[in-house]
Amino acid sequence: MRDLAIIADDPDTMIAAIRAALDGTGPAVLPIAAGSAAPDAPARVPLPVAVVVATSGTSGTPKLVAVSSGALLASATATEGALGGPGEWVLALPGHYIAGMQVVVRALAAGTEPVPIAPGPFTAQALAATVLALPGDRRRYTALVPTQLHRVIEAVEAGDPQVRSAVHALDAVLIGGGRLPAGLADRAATSGVPIRRTYGASETAGGCVYDGVPLAGVEVRVVDGEVQLSGPTLAEGYLGDPERTAGAFLQEPGRRWYRTGDAGEWDGGRLSIVGRLDDVIITGGEKVSLGLVERAVQALPGLGEALVVRAADPEWGDVPVVIATRDVDLAVVRAAVADTVGRAAAPRRVVVVREIPLLPSGKPDRRALAALAASS
């Protein structure tokens, strides 16, 4: 066993603590957002554990995911291979989420120091200033969520020369934290942002599938529509919750698998995530995947940012509702979704908001979105 230290998500503190946790000179660490209440965590954890990640709980009860130093470093090594070599890493994500932690781990594994952007709300200009201050003789990387990418692209499209220069100086921008709309990916390509789409979870030490292809050592299978992952990046399990650990991690002869709860399929040899298995609703007696509806909606021009959530309906049961940052004709949305997903999947309402509510991680707050849909 080893001690577990709960630390505030201050970049300097976190970087030093993760370094000590990885090399064994310090305790395992559980970073939390500054000013937030510490979770109920044990004082000691199993010896292999280096970091503990408190999940956001966007689709269920929050969990404490225990990740070993071996899993973290295996992920960092595989990422380095996928990106073409070691480099400098810009930290633009909160460090109490696995994506932020892994930026730190990747930099340390490469023998460099992770460089945080200026404190405060994320801006494309803060990212650009940090990127352009890095040495020009090494590869340069960062990781963002789609909302941050959207802001960077908007700055490039608005003609910001510093942001454009920074974008062209980056060798890769890892994009995780949710589905990337096709339109945003197209705009990234036009703007010259070298994005790599990543898929993974805290339970897999972060992204372990890049652009639909598993990292070295990672295996993927789809069982009854559910994506399951295996390999050296798997977490140890959930602290203090053996029942939930047993339900999420399947032990088979010679191999252990993580059940993601995500619906996926193989598309031309690449993994495609359709949505959450629990995002399948029954509307008018028919099953509808909200993930497929959202994908169809996001392909429409002029919606700005758009997401799809469920809402109760006295006649149809559950129905899809679109939350968007720009107004659009509901008939146009319904027709487009009906053509690609089916008539039963056509959204019943469009709710226009000033901006999409976000969690501290930068991911959409789907509970808040569902509340907006229910009250509209």
C-alpha positions in Angstrom: 0.0 0.0 0.0 1.0 3.6 -0.4 -0.3 6.9 0.8 -2.8 9.0 -1.2 -2.5 12.8 -1.2 -5.4 14.9 -2.3 -4.0 18.0 -4.0 -5.4 21.2 -5.5 -5.3 21.4 -9.3 -2.6 24.1 -9.4 -0.3 23.3 -12.4 3.0 23.6 -10.5 1.7 21.6 -7.6 0.2 18.9 -9.8 3.2 18.6 -12.1 5.5 18.1 -9.1 3.1 15.6 -7.4 2.6 13.5 -10.5 6.4 13.4 -11.1 6.9 12.1 -7.6 4.0 9.6 -7.9 5.4 8.2 -11.1 9.0 7.7 -9.8 7.9 6.5 -6.4 9.4 9.3 -4.3 6.0 10.6 -3.3 2.4 9.4 -2.6 -0.3 8.6 -5.1 -2.2 11.7 -5.9 -5.9 12.7 -6.4 -6.0 16.2 -7.9 -9.2 18.2 -7.4 -10.4 21.5 -8.7 -9.4 24.5 -6.6 -12.1 25.3 -4.1 -14.0 22.1 -4.6 -14.8 19.7 -1.7 -12.5 16.7 -1.4 -14.1 13.4 -2.3 -14.5 10.6 0.3 -11.3 8.7 -0.5 -9.1 6.3 1.5 -5.9 7.4 3.0 -4.0 4.6 1.4 -4.2 2.8 -2.0 -2.7 -0.3 -3.6 0.9 0.1 -4.4 0.7 0.2 -8.3 -1.7 3.2 -8.2 -0.1 6.5 -9.1 -3.1 8.7 -9.7 -6.8 8.7 -8.8 -9.3 10.4 -11.1 -12.6 11.6 -9.7 -15.0 11.2 -12.7 -17.4 14.0 -13.6 -20.4 11.8 -13.2 -22.1 13.2 -16.3 -24.0 10.0 -17.0 -24.0 8.4 -13.5 -22.7 8.4 -10.0 -19.1 9.9 -9.8 -16.4 7.3 -9.3 -12.8 7.2 -8.1 -10.7 5.6 -10.9 -7.4 4.2 -9.7 -4.7 4.3 -12.4 -1.3 2.7 -12.1 2.0 4.3 -13.1 2.4 1.4 -15.6 -0.9 2.2 -17.3 0.0 5.9 -17.5 3.4 5.4 -18.9 2.2 2.7 -21.4 -0.3 5.2 -22.7 2.4 7.9 -23.0 4.7 5.6 -24.8 2.1 4.5 -27.3 1.0 8.1 -27.9 4.5 9.1 -28.6 4.8 6.4 -31.2 1.5 7.3 -32.8 2.4 11.0 -33.0 5.9 10.4 -34.5 8.2 11.1 -31.6 8.6 13.0 -28.3 8.0 16.7 -28.0 7.0 19.6 -25.9 3.5 19.6 -24.4 1.2 22.5 -23.7 -1.2 22.0 -20.8 -4.5 23.6 -21.7 -6.9 21.2 -19.8 -7.7 21.0 -16.1 -5.3 18.7 -14.4 -7.9 16.9 -12.3 -9.2 15.2 -15.4 -7.3 12.3 -17.0 -6.7 14.2 -20.3 -4.9 17.0 -18.4 -3.0 14.5 -16.2 -1.8 12.6 -19.3 -0.4 15.8 -20.9 1.8 16.0 -17.8 2.7 12.3 -18.0 3.6 12.5 -21.7 5.8 15.5 -21.2 7.6 13.9 -18.3 8.0 10.6 -20.1 9.6 12.5 -23.0 12.0 14.3 -20.7 10.4 17.7 -21.1 8.4 20.0 -18.8 4.7 20.4 -19.5 4.0 24.1 -20.1 0.6 25.4 -18.7 -1.2 28.2 -20.5 -1.9 31.4 -18.6 -4.3 30.9 -15.7 -8.0 31.9 -16.2 -10.6 30.9 -18.7 -9.3 29.3 -21.9 -8.7 31.6 -24.9 -7.1 30.9 -28.2 -4.7 33.8 -27.7 -3.4 32.3 -24.4 -2.8 29.0 -26.1 -1.1 30.7 -29.0 1.2 32.7 -26.8 2.3 29.5 -25.0 2.8 27.5 -28.1 4.9 30.2 -29.8 7.2 30.5 -26.7 8.2 26.9 -27.0 11.6 25.9 -28.5 11.3 25.6 -32.3 13.6 22.6 -32.6 11.3 20.0 -31.0 7.8 18.7 -31.9 5.0 20.6 -30.3 1.7 19.1 -29.0 -1.3 19.9 -27.0 -4.7 18.4 -26.1 -8.1 20.2 -26.3 -11.8 19.4 -26.0 -14.1 20.3 -28.9 -15.3 23.6 -27.3 -11.7 24.8 -27.0 -11.0 23.7 -30.6 -14.0 25.7 -31.7 -12.6 28.9 -30.2 -9.2 28.3 -31.8 -10.8 27.9 -35.2 -13.0 31.0 -34.8 -9.8 33.0 -34.0 -8.1 31.7 -37.1 -11.1 32.4 -39.3 -11.3 35.9 -37.8 -7.7 36.5 -39.1 -5.8 36.4 -35.8 -2.2 36.2 -37.0 -0.7 34.9 -33.7 -3.3 32.1 -33.4 -2.8 31.1 -37.0 1.0 31.0 -36.5 0.6 28.9 -33.4 -1.7 26.4 -35.2 0.8 26.0 -37.9 3.6 25.5 -35.3 1.8 22.6 -33.7 2.5 19.0 -34.8 -0.6 17.5 -33.3 -3.7 18.6 -31.4 -5.4 15.7 -29.6 -9.1 16.2 -29.5 -11.1 14.2 -26.9 -13.8 14.9 -24.4 -16.8 14.1 -26.6 -18.0 13.6 -30.2 -16.4 16.0 -32.7 -18.9 17.3 -35.1 -18.0 16.7 -38.8 -18.4 20.3 -39.6 -16.0 21.3 -36.9 -13.5 18.8 -38.2 -13.8 20.1 -41.7 -13.2 23.7 -40.4 -10.2 22.5 -38.5 -8.7 21.0 -41.7 -9.4 24.2 -43.6 -7.8 26.3 -40.8 -4.7 24.1 -40.7 -5.3 22.7 -37.2 -3.5 19.2 -37.1 -6.2 17.4 -35.1 -6.0 13.8 -34.0 -9.3 12.5 -32.7 -8.9 10.4 -29.5 -11.3 8.0 -27.8 -10.8 6.6 -24.3 -11.7 7.2 -20.7 -10.2 7.6 -17.2 -10.6 3.8 -17.0 -8.1 3.5 -20.0 -5.6 6.1 -18.8 -7.1 8.5 -21.3 -7.3 8.2 -25.1 -6.3 4.8 -26.4 -7.8 4.9 -29.9 -6.6 7.6 -32.3 -8.6 8.4 -35.4 -10.4 5.1 -35.0 -7.2 3.0 -34.7 -6.1 1.5 -31.4 -2.8 2.5 -30.0 0.0 -0.1 -29.9 -0.9 -2.8 -27.3 -4.5 -1.8 -27.2 -7.2 -4.2 -28.3 -10.8 -3.3 -29.2 -13.8 -5.5 -29.7 -17.6 -4.7 -30.1 -19.8 -7.1 -28.2 -23.6 -6.8 -28.6 -23.0 -3.3 -29.9 -20.8 -2.2 -26.9 -17.2 -1.1 -27.3 -14.8 -3.0 -25.0 -11.1 -2.2 -24.6 -8.1 -4.1 -23.4 -4.4 -3.6 -23.0 -1.7 -2.2 -20.7 -3.5 1.1 -20.2 -6.4 -0.2 -18.2 -7.0 1.2 -14.8 -6.9 -1.0 -11.6 -10.6 -0.3 -10.9 -12.7 1.9 -8.7 -11.5 2.6 -5.2 -13.7 1.2 -2.5 -16.2 -0.2 -5.0 -15.4 -3.8 -5.8 -18.9 -4.5 -7.1 -18.7 -1.7 -9.7 -15.2 -2.7 -10.6 -16.3 -6.3 -11.3 -19.2 -5.0 -13.4 -17.0 -2.7 -15.6 -13.8 -4.8 -15.9 -14.2 -8.3 -17.2 -11.5 -10.8 -16.4 -11.1 -13.5 -19.0 -8.3 -16.1 -19.3 -5.1 -14.1 -20.0 -6.9 -10.8 -20.7 -8.9 -8.1 -19.0 -11.5 -6.0 -20.7 -13.2 -2.6 -19.8 -16.8 -2.3 -20.7 -17.2 1.3 -21.9 -21.0 1.5 -22.1 -20.5 3.2 -25.5 -22.2 1.9 -28.7 -19.8 1.5 -31.6 -19.1 -0.2 -34.9 -16.3 -0.9 -37.3 -16.3 1.4 -40.3 -13.7 0.6 -42.9 -11.3 -0.9 -40.3 -11.7 2.0 -38.0 -13.7 2.2 -34.8 -16.7 4.6 -35.0 -18.5 5.6 -31.8 -22.3 5.9 -32.3 -23.2 7.1 -28.8 -24.0 5.8 -25.4 -25.9 2.5 -25.0 -28.0 4.2 -22.4 -28.8 7.0 -24.9 -31.1 4.7 -26.8 -34.7 6.0 -26.2 -38.1 4.5 -27.0 -40.2 6.9 -28.9 -43.6 5.9 -30.2 -42.6 2.3 -29.6 -39.4 2.5 -31.7 -35.8 2.5 -30.5 -33.8 5.6 -31.4 -30.1 6.3 -30.8 -29.6 9.9 -29.6 -26.0 9.6 -30.8 -27.1 9.0 -34.4 -29.6 11.8 -34.2 -26.9 14.2 -32.8 -24.5 13.2 -35.6 -27.2 14.0 -38.2 -28.0 17.3 -36.6 -24.4 18.4 -36.4 -24.0 17.8 -40.1 -26.5 20.6 -40.8 -25.0 24.0 -41.6 -26.0 27.1 -39.6 -26.7 25.5 -36.2 -23.6 26.7 -34.5 -22.9 24.3 -31.6 -25.7 21.7 -31.4 -26.4 18.7 -29.1 -29.3 16.3 -28.7 -30.8 15.1 -25.4 -33.9 13.3 -24.4 -37.1 14.8 -23.0 -40.3 13.1 -21.7 -43.4 13.4 -23.8 -46.9 12.4 -22.7 -47.7 11.0 -26.2 -44.5 9.6 -27.5 -42.6 8.5 -24.3 -39.1 10.0 -24.7 -38.3 12.3 -27.7 -35.1 13.8 -29.1 -34.7 17.6 -28.4 -32.0 19.7 -30.1 -30.1 22.3 -28.0 -28.4 24.8 -30.4 -26.7 28.1 -30.2 -28.4 29.4 -33.3 -32.1 29.4 -34.4 -33.1 27.0 -37.2 -36.3 25.9 -38.8 -37.5 22.8 -36.9 -39.0 21.4 -40.1 -35.6 21.5 -41.8 -34.0 19.6 -38.8 -36.8 17.0 -38.7 -36.5 16.4 -42.5 -32.7 15.9 -42.4 -32.8 13.5 -39.4 -35.8 11.6 -40.9 -33.8 11.1 -44.1 -30.7 9.8 -42.4 -31.9 8.1 -39.2 -35.6 7.5 -39.7 -38.9 9.3 -39.1 -39.2 8.2 -35.5 -35.8 9.9 -34.8 -36.9 13.3 -35.9 -36.5 15.8 -33.1 -39.6 17.3 -31.6 -38.2 20.7 -30.5 -35.2 23.0 -31.0 -34.2 24.9 -27.9 -31.9 27.9 -28.6 -29.4 28.9 -26.0 -26.8 31.6 -25.8 -24.1 29.1 -25.1 -23.8 25.4 -24.4 -23.4 24.8 -20.6 -20.1 23.1 -19.8 -18.6 21.2 -17.0 -15.2 22.4 -15.6 -13.6 19.8 -17.9 -14.9 21.6 -21.0 -17.4 18.8 -21.8 -21.0 19.6 -22.4 -23.1 19.4 -19.2 -25.7 17.0 -20.4 -27.7 17.1 -17.2 -28.1 20.8 -17.5 -29.0 20.4 -21.2 -31.6 17.8 -20.2 -33.1 20.2 -17.7 -33.3 22.9 -20.4 -35.1 20.5 -22.7 -37.5 19.5 -20.0 -38.4 23.1 -19.1 -38.8 24.4 -22.7 
